[in-house]
């Protein structure tokens, strides 16, 4: 469902439900003339989804948690894990 939601709903990939549907969609894509336009749309979509960007955001969250010295808070206690 990630591929369908992230790429299929944006028209970046074709989603096939059956082997026959796969063949039809593959033949249509191979004969398509929208190569440069499609590639530009894919590149634009992927630009904000790189592993480097994801890693950077995760590291910022981890650094902030370490800075506050509280890694996990539970509703029943003030801090379950502290440094």
N, C-alpha and C positions, 0 to 999 in steps of 0.2 A: 504493500500500500504506500510505502514511502516514495517509490518511483512514480506511481500513479499520481499521488498528491503533489510531489515536488516538480515533476517533469511532464507527466501526461496532461495534467490540467492546464499547464502553461503552453501546451502545443509543442514541446521540445522533443518529445519522443512519441512514437506510436505504441499503443498497448494492444496486444492481440490476446483474445480469449481462447482461440482454438488454433491448431496447426494450420488449418486452411486460412484463417484470418491472418496469421503470421505471414504466409506466403503472399497474400493479396497486399498487405501493408508493406512488405519488403519490396515487392515489385513496384509499387507506387513510389516509394522513397527512392529507389534506384533510378527511376525514370524522371524524377523531379528536377526542376531547374532552380529550385530555391536554395541551393547550397550555401552561398555566401550570406544571404539574409538569415537563414536558419542558424548557421554557425555564429553569426554575430549575436543573435538572440540567446543562444546557449552560453556563449562567453559572458554576456552581460549577466545572465542568471547565476552562473557559477562564480562570478567575481566576488560576491559576498559570502560564498560558502566554502572557502578553501580551508584545508586542515590547519594551515598557519593561522588564519583568523580565528578559528575555533579554539586552537591551542592558546593563542594570546588572550582570548576572553576568559578561558578557564584558569590560566595562570594569574590573571588579575583578580579573579574571585578568590583563589587560594591564597594569594599574597595578602589580600584584605582580611581574610579569616585569620591568617597567621599573625598579622599585625595587631588584631584585636585580642589575640591569644585565646580565642574561643572557637573551637572547631565544630561543635555541635551543641545546640540548645534543645532541651526537651521541655514540654509544657509542665511536667511534674517537678523538674529541678531547675535550678538557675543555670547550671552548666554541667553537662555530662563529661565532656572531655575538655580539659584546659591544659595549657603548658605553663 
